[in-house]
């Protein structure tokens, strides 16, 4: 049995995006080029009509999955090594002027 399904307006509002953006995401998903947070994603949806040109419906579980993929998971800051102390460089000292033979 199917979960509750959303139409495109409801799905876009739940995802926090505009309807044209949702259509763009669906087109990219169909082409296999849709990426969210560096991960390839395929969006499963229903499209009614005789030739598949009818209304689009997306299940609630699919919307929830997309929302989870959109979440930002902050990574911890890498631990820094303490700065290394630089050795004092010893300078070569010489008399200025032309060298004598």
Secondary structure, 3 states (H helix, E strand, C coil): CCCCEECHHHHHHHHCCCHHHHHHHHHHHHHCCCEECCEECCCCCEECCCCCCCCEEEEHHHHHHHHHHHCCCCCCCCCCCCCCCCCCCCCCCCCCCCCCC
